[in-house]
């Protein structure tokens, strides 16, 4: 998968991978449909950070989820 290309499919892929790596319990809280390509670079930065680390402290988890929340589309 080429994540250098901004696409809906890549957004969906990154969100699913972040959820899997963080073991998000409330899967409904983070859905690919909540994000769009306007925030692609920010989402990619979070994805890269999450994929580099093997484990996360509770504070890191909270900060990542809050950051993802701030990137959500405003509807």
Buried (B, 14 or more C-beta within 10 A) or exposed (E): EEBEEBEEEBBBBBBBBBBEBBEBEEEEEBEBEBBBEEBBEBBBEBBEBBEEEEEBEEEBBEEBBEBBEEBBEEE
